């Protein structure tokens, strides 16, 4: 008589549940990843060709909002001091 391998059965059940829930969205997630990669490629290529990024002008408006969180961010990233000379928070 064979013994039942519960660990293997649990892992198989876990795999099947994951497939059941993620399979319908796999194509949409792949499409979204492709769109993000295309946008990144466009930004990198335009920067390489010398075309200014129009988004940088609009991000200036966000600086006052993220200034308060900047100190916690650079500490989480492992930087003791602010990496930017323009922003002194320490």
Order of alpha helices (4+ residues) and beta strands (2+ residues): alpha-alpha-alpha-alpha
